Amino acid sequence: MKKLLLFTVFVLRAGAAEPDAAQVRGLVEAARKAWAVPGVGLGIVRDDKTIYLAGHGVKEMGKPDVLTAHSTFQIASTTKAFTSAAIAMLVDEGKMDWDDPVRKHLDYFRLADPHADALVTIRDILSHRTGLPRHDVLWGKTGFGREDLIRRMAFAKATAPFRSLYQYQNLMFTSAGEAAGKASGLGWDAFVQQRIFAPLGMKDSATQYVEMMRGSDMAIPHLKRVEKVSVSQWGNYDNIGGAGCIAASVADLSRWLQMQLAGGVFEGRRMVSEKNLSETHAPQMVNRLVSPTRELQPDYTQTTYGMGWTINHYRGEMLVMHSGVLNGFRALVTMVPRLKLGFVVLANLGGTNLNEALTNTLLDEYLGLPKVRDWNAHMLSVVKRNEETEAREKREKEEARKKDTRPSLPLSAYVGLYHEAAYGEVKVLLEDGKLKMEWARFQGEMEHWQYDTWRVKEGGSLNNAMANFQLDEKGVVSRLSLLGQSFSRK
């Protein structure tokens, strides 16, 4: 019986016809309509050739300019694979090794955990196993530079033992990029430009904001808030470097995929050895399948992380892929190594799951798999349930608020400077009878919530953050709890 079942699956796959361009366009438009996304770029690569390449929809909602295959998007964390590929090239040249101590190439790199600090390698920071959680608020629009951010990691608190757990951590990839830049003698940005973009003919791509702003064919980011889609602006994320600062088009990323699927060769020229490129695709850490991924992707049987790539198993097929989320853009790059098949899906709406839904739909078509579900409908239903849960939790938080309470002390008693080693200084001021908070580039009014807790009304990354003041045994304010950190009063 088992042999018959395997044979049936083989026939289904072998006998299935690939969708033609008109069918693919129809699938993209159906997804774009279902998810209300202004513009979608799609590239499909097979056997070292780009077999589909197009922009769908518009660059900006309400304007007629159509999206093209050369329209640039910020590709966010799909940048990480460029960093690991750059290191693979340097390993080929003997300038780096996967298991080099990070400080061999970046002398100011430190971690707060003494055990991790003594042992941490390039492989560790590329596979999210340092024990550090995300700490993303440190880099998002704070204005802290790359070296400053990396130096702050010497004080950032870990939440798991070293090498014990996969925990996604952007600033470790920033560190990896800077280490590669030092080892190459060029800097990360120049190395990526000279050794990856130029040989691949990626003429639409850039690593720095000033270069991106020179472009004439740019997708405009959009954000969705309470069922309303609004236009956003490109952000300057130069400080995140090798973790997520690249902008590119589907035309360029299709060339990137051709090289990846060909084992490091592009148009007959070897750019990186197959051995070291394959190492970036090899599982390094188990990544537990948890909600909402398990709900969104019920056909994933296991998932691991390589170095700049996630390895998922979908309906019996191994996928090497990575997603990206940043400032009103979504990106997803997916490879099916066995078939030398790849997809690039870029969308100019933040928070959407169109990329995953469309990729799964295309996988079912190209793999010749039975259509077990409508991926747009399925993922939209999961998103709706999650939004309802979030709204309920927000209501419950409001209902649990202890109304009509007062602060323990006069407002002036909370004014001062508060310090945390990695996050720096928070300044609390009293203006017009209200507390105000300043941190990095953020400023916000503080709305009294209950007792000695305030809610920050900043309008940006810190909006609705809770700030709780703690009193010592003498009744004097001594600490401020904010952003998951404890700041001591100076």
Phi, psi and omega per residue, in radians:
M1 nan -0.722 3.126
K2 -1.117 -0.709 3.128
K3 -1.098 -0.713 3.131
L4 -1.110 -0.707 -3.141
L5 -1.116 -0.769 3.121
L6 -1.091 -0.702 -3.139
F7 -1.139 -0.686 3.123
T8 -1.080 -0.772 3.110
V9 -1.079 -0.716 3.132
F10 -1.076 -0.726 3.141
V11 -1.130 -0.748 3.133
L12 -1.022 -0.738 -3.110
R13 -1.261 -0.804 -3.055
A14 -1.200 -0.571 -3.052
G15 -1.548 -0.102 -3.090
A16 -1.356 2.442 3.123
A17 -1.629 2.448 3.089
E18 -1.160 2.519 3.077
P19 -1.172 2.534 3.075
D20 -1.487 3.097 -3.051
A21 -1.034 -0.682 -3.128
A22 -1.128 -0.689 3.110
Q23 -1.150 -0.730 3.126
V24 -1.088 -0.783 3.108
R25 -1.007 -0.706 3.128
G26 -1.114 -0.693 3.122
L27 -1.164 -0.698 3.124
V28 -1.135 -0.816 -3.108
E29 -1.135 -0.630 3.099
A30 -1.114 -0.720 3.122
A31 -1.197 -0.747 -3.119
R32 -1.073 -0.707 3.120
K33 -1.193 -0.782 -3.099
A34 -1.068 -0.655 -3.067
W35 -1.736 0.016 3.114
A36 0.936 0.842 3.138
V37 -1.713 2.222 -3.121
P38 -1.031 -0.807 -3.068
G39 -2.503 2.496 -3.140
V40 -2.361 2.262 3.002
G41 -1.829 2.392 -3.127
L42 -2.358 2.282 2.996
G43 -2.232 2.379 3.098
I44 -2.192 2.244 -3.111
V45 -2.075 2.410 3.038
R46 -2.585 2.324 3.099
D47 0.908 0.881 3.043
D48 1.200 0.225 3.119
K49 -2.255 2.550 3.027
T50 -1.488 2.023 -3.061
I51 -1.756 -0.215 3.057
Y52 -2.635 2.340 -3.109
L53 -2.687 2.042 -3.110
A54 -2.899 2.696 2.935
G55 -1.769 2.540 -3.135
H56 -2.243 2.407 3.120
G57 1.458 -2.659 -3.006
V58 -2.110 2.764 3.087
K59 -1.221 -0.674 -3.101
E60 -2.423 2.291 3.125
M61 -0.949 2.293 3.101
G62 1.496 -0.006 3.116
K63 -2.144 2.672 -2.994
P64 -1.428 -0.227 -3.058
D65 -1.077 2.077 -3.079
V66 -1.419 2.604 3.077
L67 -1.285 2.466 3.109
T68 -2.090 3.022 3.091
A69 -1.183 -0.287 -3.136
H70 -1.816 0.084 3.066
S71 -1.172 2.317 -3.090
T72 -1.594 2.522 3.081
F73 -2.222 2.665 2.903
Q74 -1.338 2.145 -2.982
I75 -1.695 0.082 2.949
A76 0.914 -2.276 -2.974
S77 -1.282 -0.100 2.989
T78 -1.219 -0.140 2.975
T79 -1.075 -0.544 -3.020
K80 -0.981 -0.628 -3.141
A81 -1.174 -0.471 3.061
F82 -1.189 -0.658 3.113
T83 -1.171 -0.777 3.141
S84 -1.195 -0.586 3.083
A85 -1.182 -0.681 3.094
A86 -1.055 -0.740 3.117
I87 -1.170 -0.657 3.080
A88 -1.011 -0.697 3.110
M89 -1.113 -0.706 -3.135
L90 -1.262 -0.530 3.012
V91 -1.141 -0.714 3.059
D92 -0.959 -0.689 -3.057
E93 -1.498 -0.023 -3.134
G94 1.342 0.196 -3.141
K95 -1.535 -0.310 3.084
M96 -2.523 2.875 2.980
D97 -2.405 2.577 -3.103
W98 -0.969 -0.595 -3.057
D99 -1.823 0.352 2.980
D100 -1.120 2.481 2.927
P101 -1.033 2.440 -3.122
V102 -1.005 -0.673 -3.082
R103 -1.212 -0.210 3.028
K104 -1.081 -0.525 -3.094
H105 -1.976 -0.300 -3.093
L106 -2.431 1.566 -2.926
D107 -1.158 -0.349 -3.122
Y108 -1.638 0.086 -3.137
F109 -1.319 2.237 3.100
R110 -2.498 2.706 3.008
L111 -2.194 2.605 -3.066
A112 -1.204 -0.619 3.112
D113 -1.253 2.026 -3.075
P114 -1.007 -0.663 3.128
H115 -1.117 -0.842 3.120
A116 -1.123 -0.724 -3.109
D117 -1.060 -0.651 -3.102
A118 -1.297 -0.513 -2.961
L119 -1.958 -0.222 -2.948
V120 -1.047 2.322 -3.107
T121 -2.074 3.001 3.046
I122 -1.014 -0.743 3.125
R123 -1.046 -0.701 -3.135
D124 -1.069 -0.814 -3.062
I125 -1.308 -0.345 3.086
L126 -1.485 -0.183 -3.081
S127 -2.112 0.267 3.001
H128 1.025 0.843 -3.109
R129 -2.289 0.587 -3.135
T130 -1.512 -0.205 -3.053
G131 1.649 -0.142 3.136
L132 -1.477 2.424 2.973
P133 -1.385 -2.964 -2.943
R134 -1.170 -0.814 -3.073
H135 0.902 0.597 -3.042
D136 -1.161 -0.483 -3.103
V137 -1.092 -0.333 3.132
L138 -1.155 -0.576 -3.063
W139 -1.813 -0.393 -3.044
G140 -1.241 1.747 3.059
K141 1.114 0.366 3.130
T142 -1.465 -0.437 -3.078
G143 1.525 -0.034 3.080
F144 -1.197 2.316 -3.138
G145 -1.338 2.988 -3.068
R146 -1.015 -0.903 -3.097
E147 -1.119 -0.703 3.108
D148 -1.021 -0.819 -3.140
L149 -1.061 -0.768 -3.124
I150 -1.143 -0.707 3.110
R151 -1.122 -0.584 3.104
R152 -1.133 -0.455 3.130
M153 -1.129 -0.297 3.074
A154 -1.147 -0.325 -3.093
F155 -2.044 -0.125 -3.078
A156 -1.224 2.392 -3.053
K157 -1.349 2.322 3.026
A158 -1.425 2.737 3.095
T159 -2.182 0.123 3.084
A160 -2.662 2.683 3.068
P161 -1.107 2.603 3.140
F162 -0.932 2.295 3.091
R163 1.093 0.264 -3.104
S164 -1.637 -0.384 -2.939
L165 -2.663 2.478 2.997
Y166 -1.323 2.098 3.048
Q167 -2.409 1.972 -3.067
Y168 -1.019 2.284 -3.031
Q169 -2.569 1.795 -3.062
N170 -1.090 -0.717 -3.024
L171 -1.214 -0.299 3.003
M172 -1.230 -0.586 3.078
F173 -1.317 -0.560 2.987
T174 -1.029 -0.769 3.120
S175 -1.104 -0.737 3.132
A176 -1.086 -0.719 3.113
G177 -1.092 -0.760 3.137
E178 -1.191 -0.600 3.082
A179 -1.128 -0.735 3.094
A180 -1.112 -0.696 3.117
G181 -1.070 -0.722 3.114
K182 -1.162 -0.789 -3.090
A183 -1.125 -0.571 -3.125
S184 -1.408 -0.400 -3.057
G185 1.412 0.033 -3.079
L186 -1.880 -0.407 -2.912
G187 1.562 2.625 -3.054
W188 -1.054 -0.812 -3.073
D189 -1.047 -0.846 -3.117
A190 -1.173 -0.661 3.138
F191 -1.100 -0.821 3.131
V192 -1.071 -0.717 3.132
Q193 -1.108 -0.848 -3.031
Q194 -1.368 -0.616 -3.006
R195 -1.770 -0.251 3.137
I196 -2.133 -1.041 -3.090
F197 -1.027 -0.908 -3.046
A198 -1.109 -0.873 3.138
P199 -1.096 -0.531 3.134
L200 -1.490 -0.134 -3.086
G201 1.228 0.587 -3.141
M202 -1.473 1.327 -3.017
K203 -1.353 -0.283 -3.139
D204 -1.557 -0.107 -2.913
S205 -1.683 2.645 3.128
A206 -2.678 2.719 3.078
T207 -1.889 -0.236 -3.052
Q208 -2.102 2.488 -3.039
Y209 -0.997 -0.730 -3.107
V210 -1.079 -0.617 3.083
E211 -1.230 -0.701 -3.141
M212 -1.058 -0.694 -3.076
M213 -1.239 -0.201 3.069
R214 -1.424 -0.204 -3.084
G215 -1.191 2.620 3.138
S216 -1.896 -0.174 -3.117
D217 -2.182 1.502 -3.030
M218 -2.164 2.324 2.967
A219 -1.267 2.537 3.127
I220 -1.770 2.291 -3.128
P221 -1.271 2.638 3.104
H222 -2.336 2.621 3.107
L223 -2.150 2.611 3.126
K224 -2.014 2.125 3.111
R225 -2.274 2.047 3.114
V226 0.881 1.030 3.061
E227 1.205 0.018 -3.137
K228 -1.943 2.229 3.115
V229 -1.643 2.269 3.135
S230 -2.272 2.726 -3.133
V231 -1.351 2.414 3.085
S232 -2.019 -2.914 -3.140
Q233 -2.270 2.677 3.033
W234 -1.069 2.398 3.090
G235 -1.818 2.692 3.076
N236 -1.605 1.881 -3.140
Y237 -2.056 0.576 3.093
D238 -0.964 -0.559 -3.036
N239 -1.206 -0.299 -3.135
I240 -1.510 -0.274 2.991
G241 0.870 -2.167 -3.023
G242 -1.156 -0.047 3.104
A243 -1.578 -0.403 -3.050
G244 3.094 0.462 -3.007
C245 -1.714 -0.027 -3.043
I246 -1.307 2.499 2.916
A247 -1.999 2.433 -3.094
A248 -2.756 2.973 3.094
S249 -1.908 2.909 3.070
V250 -1.171 -0.499 3.091
A251 -1.098 -0.796 3.132
D252 -1.183 -0.767 -3.085
L253 -1.203 -0.421 3.047
S254 -1.173 -0.645 3.058
R255 -1.152 -0.727 3.072
W256 -1.018 -0.739 3.119
L257 -1.179 -0.656 3.090
Q258 -0.981 -0.804 3.134
M259 -1.120 -0.763 -3.140
Q260 -1.077 -0.804 -3.094
L261 -1.240 -0.416 3.128
A262 -1.582 0.210 3.076
G263 1.250 0.504 3.074
G264 1.797 0.105 -3.125
V265 -1.942 2.420 3.049
F266 -2.357 2.133 -3.140
E267 0.849 0.788 3.042
G268 1.486 -0.080 -3.122
R269 -1.886 2.233 3.093
R270 -1.403 2.185 3.139
M271 -1.760 -0.517 -3.114
V272 -2.710 2.602 -3.112
S273 -1.168 2.568 3.100
E274 -1.086 -0.637 -3.123
K275 -1.034 -0.883 -3.069
N276 -1.371 -0.527 3.030
L277 -1.149 -0.730 3.126
S278 -1.095 -0.519 3.114
E279 -1.094 -0.557 3.112
T280 -1.229 -0.420 -3.140
H281 -1.566 -0.134 -3.038
A282 -1.482 2.406 3.131
P283 -1.008 2.324 3.089
Q284 -2.042 -0.609 -3.106
M285 -2.446 2.393 3.044
V286 -1.238 2.352 3.106
N287 -2.007 1.925 -3.066
R288 -1.087 2.368 3.065
L289 -1.402 1.859 -3.125
V290 -2.152 2.878 3.065
S291 -1.191 2.488 0.141
P292 -1.564 -0.030 -3.133
T293 -1.029 -0.747 -3.123
R294 -1.074 -0.643 3.130
E295 -1.292 -0.755 3.136
L296 -1.164 -0.672 -3.028
Q297 -2.093 1.220 -3.100
P298 -1.165 -0.262 -3.129
D299 -1.677 0.075 2.979
Y300 -1.375 2.239 3.126
T301 -1.727 -0.485 3.042
Q302 -2.785 2.756 3.126
T303 -2.531 2.409 3.103
T304 -2.359 2.971 3.090
Y305 -2.081 2.346 3.067
G306 -1.624 -2.104 3.044
M307 -2.304 1.628 -3.056
G308 1.553 0.050 3.139
W309 -2.442 2.530 2.975
T310 -1.730 2.395 3.116
I311 -1.914 1.966 -3.134
N312 -2.007 2.637 3.044
H313 -1.955 2.026 -3.033
Y314 -2.064 1.942 3.085
R315 0.886 0.743 3.086
G316 1.550 -0.044 -3.096
E317 -1.959 2.339 3.099
M318 -1.419 2.277 3.096
L319 -2.049 2.456 2.997
V320 -2.005 2.086 -2.926
M321 -2.687 2.947 3.000
H322 -2.768 2.478 3.105
S323 -1.842 2.933 3.092
G324 -2.572 2.418 3.128
V325 -2.364 2.146 -3.129
L326 -2.864 2.136 2.864
N327 0.808 0.904 3.080
G328 1.476 0.188 3.080
F329 -2.189 2.636 3.017
R330 -2.315 2.446 3.135
A331 -2.378 2.550 3.022
L332 -2.593 2.161 3.106
V333 -2.043 2.208 -3.022
T334 -2.335 2.362 3.069
M335 -2.165 2.477 2.977
V336 -1.959 1.553 -2.989
P337 -0.985 -0.668 -3.097
R338 -1.032 -0.611 -3.080
L339 -1.796 0.042 -3.053
K340 0.880 0.816 -3.074
L341 -2.082 2.410 3.139
G342 -2.568 2.671 -3.140
F343 -2.289 2.419 2.963
V344 -2.097 2.127 3.105
V345 -2.171 2.075 3.104
L346 -2.076 2.398 -3.137
A347 -2.327 2.508 -3.137
N348 -1.766 0.791 3.013
L349 -2.441 2.119 3.137
G350 -1.250 2.582 3.040
G351 1.409 -0.114 -3.110
T352 -1.346 2.650 3.008
N353 -1.848 0.342 3.062
L354 -0.953 -0.745 -3.048
N355 -1.006 -0.786 -3.139
E356 -1.218 -0.757 -3.117
A357 -1.103 -0.782 3.139
L358 -1.174 -0.717 3.122
T359 -1.074 -0.779 3.110
N360 -1.090 -0.699 3.108
T361 -1.076 -0.768 3.128
L362 -1.176 -0.674 3.089
L363 -1.050 -0.784 3.118
D364 -1.036 -0.700 3.141
E365 -1.182 -0.885 -3.033
Y366 -1.326 -0.443 3.083
L367 -1.540 -0.114 3.133
G368 1.167 0.638 -3.090
L369 -1.594 2.643 3.072
P370 -1.055 2.469 -3.127
K371 -1.417 1.675 -3.072
V372 -1.526 -0.340 3.118
R373 -2.776 2.743 2.989
D374 -1.471 1.924 -3.008
W375 -1.181 -0.588 3.086
N376 -1.105 -0.857 -3.114
A377 -1.116 -0.748 -3.118
H378 -1.078 -0.888 -3.080
M379 -1.228 -0.592 3.064
L380 -1.085 -0.654 3.127
S381 -1.188 -0.656 3.094
V382 -1.144 -0.780 3.126
V383 -1.053 -0.758 3.141
K384 -1.074 -0.773 3.119
R385 -1.078 -0.740 3.138
N386 -1.130 -0.683 3.103
E387 -1.136 -0.678 3.113
E388 -1.144 -0.690 3.105
T389 -1.132 -0.752 3.119
E390 -1.089 -0.746 3.137
A391 -1.138 -0.694 3.120
R392 -1.128 -0.753 3.131
E393 -1.123 -0.623 3.095
K394 -1.139 -0.745 3.112
R395 -1.091 -0.748 -3.119
E396 -1.120 -0.645 3.097
K397 -1.128 -0.743 3.115
E398 -1.116 -0.728 -3.110
E399 -1.187 -0.532 -3.127
A400 -1.404 -0.182 -3.129
R401 -1.078 2.313 3.125
K402 -1.465 1.710 -3.079
K403 -1.310 2.768 3.083
D404 1.121 0.359 3.026
T405 -1.575 2.858 -3.108
R406 -2.221 2.683 3.059
P407 -1.057 2.685 -3.137
S408 -1.182 -0.492 -3.010
L409 -2.280 2.908 2.996
P410 -1.057 2.633 -3.070
L411 -0.991 -0.588 -3.118
S412 -1.082 -0.400 -3.111
A413 -1.253 -0.289 -3.115
Y414 -1.634 -0.200 -3.100
V415 -1.202 2.419 3.080
G416 2.729 -3.039 3.093
L417 -1.799 2.372 3.134
Y418 -2.176 2.396 -2.988
H419 -2.182 2.436 2.987
E420 -2.358 2.383 -2.938
A421 -0.990 -0.766 -3.118
A422 -1.484 -0.628 -3.009
Y423 -1.597 -0.243 3.087
G424 1.447 -2.569 -2.997
E425 -1.780 2.388 2.953
V426 -1.932 2.265 3.109
K427 -1.857 2.207 3.069
V428 -1.903 2.167 -3.073
L429 -2.068 2.844 3.024
L430 -2.098 1.998 -3.126
E431 -2.329 2.253 3.109
D432 0.904 0.693 3.065
G433 1.358 0.169 -3.136
K434 -2.284 2.587 3.065
L435 -1.361 2.543 3.125
K436 -2.349 2.528 -3.108
M437 -2.061 2.450 3.039
E438 -2.258 2.271 3.063
W439 -2.617 2.283 -3.080
A440 0.897 -2.182 3.124
R441 -1.648 0.112 -3.030
F442 -1.710 2.439 3.062
Q443 -2.379 2.411 3.137
G444 -2.775 2.618 3.042
E445 -1.316 2.590 3.139
M446 -1.893 2.075 -3.134
E447 -1.658 2.195 3.139
H448 -1.085 2.255 -3.102
W449 -1.774 -1.047 3.075
Q450 -2.930 2.560 3.110
Y451 0.826 -2.045 -3.131
D452 -1.865 0.547 3.132
T453 -2.035 2.339 3.084
W454 -2.115 2.722 3.032
R455 -1.915 2.263 -3.106
V456 -1.413 2.224 3.099
K457 -1.925 1.486 -3.002
E458 -1.833 -0.470 3.108
G459 1.528 -0.031 -3.135
G460 -2.323 -2.362 -3.045
S461 -1.086 -0.494 -3.093
L462 -1.714 0.092 -3.094
N463 -1.033 2.284 3.136
N464 1.272 0.163 3.035
A465 -1.141 2.451 -3.137
M466 -1.613 2.332 3.118
A467 -2.088 2.018 -3.097
N468 -2.011 2.143 3.120
F469 -1.593 2.428 -3.131
Q470 -2.038 2.401 -3.122
L471 -1.760 2.532 3.075
D472 -1.478 -3.035 -3.062
E473 -1.169 -0.268 3.096
K474 -1.628 0.029 -3.140
G475 1.399 0.330 3.131
V476 -1.808 2.429 3.124
V477 -1.130 2.141 -3.082
S478 -2.086 -0.427 -3.082
R479 -2.502 2.760 3.068
L480 -2.252 2.148 3.074
S481 -1.685 2.071 -3.064
L482 -2.694 2.451 3.091
L483 1.021 0.512 -3.134
G484 1.330 0.176 -3.104
Q485 -2.118 2.771 3.086
S486 -1.918 1.981 -3.132
F487 -1.698 2.248 3.105
S488 -1.563 2.517 -3.136
R489 -1.330 2.323 3.139
K490 -1.512 nan nan
